[in-house]
Amino acid sequence: MTTWLSIGILFTFAAIAFVIYRWGNMQCIGVTPVRKFTFIAILFTSGLDVGLIMFPLTEFAGYADLAASPEYGFTNPLAIEFGFWACLIWAFYFLTCFYFCVIEPRVKFFEIPLIKFINNLVIIGTCAFTAYLLLSNLPWYLPNLGDGESVVSTFYLIVFMVIAAAVYSSTSIKYVRYLSLGSTWLFFGLIALMWSGAFLSDDSSVGEFFTTFALIGGYFSNMHEFVLPMNDYHEFYLFWWFAWSIMIGQFTARFVGGMKTYQVLLAMMVFPSIPIAIWFTVLYYYSANGIDTSGFYNLAMVIVGITFVINSLDSLVRLYTDNLNLTVERFGKVPYIIGNVVLLSGLTLLFKLDFLEIQWVGALAITLILGCFFFILKDHFSKVADIERSPKANKIDFTKIELLD
């Protein structure tokens, strides 16, 4: 599995370099273009899930324990956390976004029945894993609802309601803009809330925050360490990112609003990384200084985490139902909602029972990416080589999303 992952990573970065070299100044236009801030909000909230909110506080101590994990010794825990979530890793999304915006309409690899089936297995599996992450982290953040360790019936009910809300919102694409922008502003509000809470509780100065923030520089001076898996846990993260990469590229490609290719890459790597860096700095300050987050702050993180899950599942449910023609128009709203809620709830339980692993899903995604490359070489090389613009049918019209139901 490690070798397969390494092949996938090296191919991805080589492909990104070629795309920028060949089409770096080409304007990218999706089928439903939106303005830049809306695109970034859609990308950010669709491309991340509850793990961004809930994982760091549970992980910093592990990255600091060099006796158990000496491979983390090249930098500090904050830089490690940032490297697992930000900057370079978002280039995975750029490659697939560019592909689905510019190349897939010409080659239609993902329209091949077997490929479509495998791709939708990846999407559905990742949807369920996202819900499972929320389920497995709730005991740590809401210990007052249980013993702080076990998943109790209340947590199952919360996750069921989150899945139901996401499936309902997926019935109309017009919700995606409001959900994405709302999730983004809630996240910014959470950062501001916890930042002010750290200062009020510890009489800290702004200078101490920026001293902590500067620790992220350990990522940039050691970026090469994050390219290939450094241990099993990093491998888990990388497979997880691959599992997301195709579906997020496919979903976000429709919203690209006229940016040049290199601008899309910069937007995907830079803009999401800034709030992630600030958020992780705030959380690391809490962790390093032993500031208690139980009660109100944990509840606030759960609420924002839930909005992220709803946003992510909304995007992914809409994607696989469109791909498989399991739409509201075909079956009606009630059967659509019931069917998807039952499917995702059942698969979430399979992850809880350790019957499924996200590494398998990520490995499937790598297989699809490499298969697409060889398909192009074999049957569509000249067609792709001649590409000079986005598909002619795609026009910059920011009112399109308002007209969609």
N, C-alpha and C positions, 0 to 999 in steps of 0.2 A: 504493500500500500504506500509506503514512504517513497519508493522509486517512482510509482505512478504519479504521486502528488508532485514530486520534483520535476518530472517531465512536463506535467501540466503547467507548472509555474514558469519554467524556463521558456516554454513555447509561448505562453501568454505575454511575457515581457518582450520577447522577440517580435511577436505580432504587433504589439503596441508601437514599437520603434519603427516598424515598416509602415504602419498606417500613418504615423506622423510624417514620415519621410515622403510618402507618396501622395497623401491627401490632406496634409496639415492645414492648408489655407482654403480648403473647400467648405462652402457653407452647408451646414446640416439642418434639414427641415423635416420635422416629423409630420404625421398625418393629422395630428391635433396640436399644433404649436401653441405654446403659452409663453408669457413674458419670463425674463431671466429669473426674477426672484421666486415666482411660482414654480418654475422648473427646478430650482435648487431646493425649494421646500418639499416638492414631490419626491425628488431624489433622496433627500436627507431622511424624511420620515418613512418612505417606502423601503429604503435600503438598510434601515436599522430596526432593531426590535427591542424587546424588553431587556436583553442582555446588556445594552449600553447603559441602562439605568441601574440595573440590579447587580451586575457581575462585579464591578470594580471593588466595592467595599469588602466583598468576600474573597478577593484575589490578591490584594496588595501584600498581605502577610505571607502568602505563599511565594511571591516573587522575592520577598526580602529574606526568606529562609534559605540561605546559600548552603547550609549543611545538607539540606534535603535536595536542593536543586542548584548545584554549583554552576550550571550552564547560564544562569541569569547574572552571573557575577560581572559581566562586562559593562553593565550600566545599572541605573536605579529602578525601583519598582514602577514609578510613574512613567518613565520612558518605555518600559516593557509594556505596560497597559496601553499606552498610546500607540505603540508599534503594532499591537495585536488588533487595533480597531481603526486606525486612521491613515491618512496620507497615501503611501505606496499601495496599500491594499485596495484602495478605491479605484485604482487603474483597471482592476478586473471588470468593474462595472462599465468603465469607459469603452473597453474593447467590445463588449457585447452590445452596448447602446449604439455605438457606431455601426456595428455589423447589422443590427436589425433596422436601423434608420436608412442605411445606404446600400448595403450588399444583399441582404436577405430578399428584398423585393425583386431582385434580379435572378437569384439562384433558387429560392424557395426550398432550401434544404429542410427546413422545419415543417414543411407541408407534406413531406414523405410520411405515409401513415405510420410506419414503425418508429420513425424519429419523433413524430408528434406524440405517439403513445409514451415513449420513454421520457420525453421532455415533460410531459404532464405528470408522470410518476414523480419526477424530481420536484415539480412545483407542489404537488399535493403533499408529498413527504415533508418538504420544508415548511409548509403551512402547519402541519401537525407538530413538527418539532418546535416551532415558534410558540405554539400554545403550551406545549410541554415545559418549555423553559419558564414560562410564567407560573405554571403549576408548581414546579419544583422549587422556585425561589420564594413563593409566598410565605412558607413557614418561617423563614429567616427574618422577613420584613414585618410580618404580622403575627408575632408569637402570642399575642393576647387572644387570638382566635384558636389556638391549639397549644401544643407543648413546645413549640419553637423548632421542632424537628420533623414531625410527621405531617403528611398531607391528610387533612381531615375533610369531611363532607362539605364544609363551607367553602374550602378552596376549590373543590371540584365544581361547585355551583358557580363561583366567580368566573372560572375559566369557561364553563358552559355558556354563561351569559355574554362573555366577551366574544366567543365564537359566533353566537347568534347575532350580536350587534354588528360584527364585521360582515357576516353573510348578508344581513339586511342592507347595510350600506353599499354592498357591492352590486345591488340590483340596479343602481343608476350611476353612471360615471360622473355625473355632475357633482356628486358628493366628494369626489377625490380632492378637488381644489380646496374646499372648505375644511375637510379633514386634515389635509396636509398642512395648510397654513395654521390651523388651530393647534395641531400637535407641535409645530415649530414654536409658536409663541408660548405655549404651555411649558415647553422645554426651557426656553429662555427665562421664563418666570421662575422655574424651579432653580435654575442656576443662580439667579439674583437672590432668591429666598435663602438658599443655603449659604451663599457667600456672605450675606449680611448676618446670618445666624452664627457663622464662624467668628466673625469680628466681634459681634456683641457678646458672645460667650467667653471669648478668650482675650478681649482687649487687643486684638492683633492690629497691625498696621498694614496699609496697602503694600508697603515695601516687602513685608514677609510673604504676602501672596505672590508678588512677582519673583521673589527668591525661589519660592516653590515652583512657580511656572517655568522658571529657567531650567529646571531639571529635565524638562522635555527635550532640551538640546542633546541629551544623551542618546535620544533616538536618531537624530540627524547625523551625529558623528559616528554612529554604528549602524546605519541603515542596512548595510550589507548583511548584518547578522540576522535580519528579519526576512530575507528573501526565501531561503529554504528552511524547512522545519528544524528547530533547535532541540525539540523533545516531543514527546507524545502529546502534551497539552497544546503546544503551538501547532502541531499537525492537526489536532482537532479543530482549532480555529481556522486554519487554512482550508481544510475540507469544507467547513461551514461556509466560508466566503465563496468557495466555488459552487456550493449548492445554491447560493443566492444569485450568482453572477448572471446566468443565462436569463432567468426570469425577470430580474431587475432591469437588465439591458433591454429585454423585449418590452417591458412595461414603460420604461422611461423614454425609449426611442420615439414613441408617438408624440411626446411633448416637447421635443427639441425645437426651439423657436428661432432658428437662423444664425446661431453661433457658428463660427468656424471650428474646424475639427480640433485644432490645438486649444481653442478656448473651451471646448467641451471637456477636454482632458484636464485643463487647469481648474475649471469649475468643479469637476468631480473630485479632484484631489485636494484642493485648497479650501473651498468654502465649507464642506462638512467637517474638515479637520479643525477649523478654528473653534467652533463651539464644543467639539469633542475635547480639545486641549484644555479649554477653560473649565469644562465640567469635570474632567478627570483631576485637574489641579485642585479644584474645590474639594472633591472627595478625598484626594490624597492628603490634603491638609487636615481634614477631619480624622482620617485614619492615623496619620503620623503623630497628631497631637492628642489622640485619645478622646476626641469630642464625641459625646453621645448623640446618636441620631434616632434613638428609639422614640416611639410615639408619633408626634406630628410630622417630623421630617421623613420617617419611614413611610408613613401614610401618603405623604405628598409624592414620594418617589413611586409608590405603587400606582397611584392615580395616573401619573404621567406615563409610567410603564405600560399601563393598560391602554392608554390612548395610542401609544406606539404599536402595540400588538393589534389593536383594531385597524389602524391605518395599514400596517403591513399585510394583515390577512385580507383586508378589503382588496388591496391591489392584486394579491396572488389568487384569490378566489375568482375575481373577475377575469384574470388571465387564463386560468385553466378551463373555466366554463366557456369562455369565448373560443378557446382552442378546440374544445371537444364538442362545441355546439350544444352545451347544456345550459342554455340561456333562459332568462325569464320569458322572452318572447315565445320560445318553443314549448315550455312546460307550464308557464304561469308562475306567479310570485310565490304562492304557498308551497307547492311541490319543490320549487327551486330552493327555498329556504330550508325546508325540512330535510331534503336530500343532502345538502351540503353540511348542515349542522351535524347530522348523524355520521356522515363520512369523516369529518374532521375530528369529532369527539372520539370516535372509535380509534382512529390512528393515533391520537394523542395518548390514549390509554396504552397502545402498543409500545410507544416510546417509554412510557412510565414503567412498563413491565420488562424493559430492556430487550424487547423483541426486535426493534429496529434501531439503527445507529445512523447518525448524520454523516459519518464517514462514508457509508455506502452510497448515500445520496450524492455527496460531493464527488466520489469516484465516477458515478454515472455521468455527472455534469462534465467532467474532464473528458470522458469518452465521447460525449456529444461534440465538444469543442474540437477535439482532434479529428473526429469523423467528418465534421463540416469542412475542415481545412483540406483533407484528402479528397473530399467530394468536389470541392472547387478546383483543385489541381487536375482532377481527372476529367471533369465534364464542363467546367465553366471558367477556365483560366483566362481565356481571351476576353470573355465578357466582363469579368471583374477587372482585368488589367485596363480596359478601355473606359472605366467609370471616371467621369469628370464632374458630376454633380449629383445632388439628391434626386430621387425619382421626380419626374416632371409633374406628376399629379399633386405633389406636396407643395402647397403655397403657404406663405406667411399670412395667416388670418387668425388673429387672437380671439375672434368671436366664435370660432367653431365649437370650443368647449361649452359655450353657453347654450348652443343649439342641441347638444347631445342629451339624451335622456338616460 
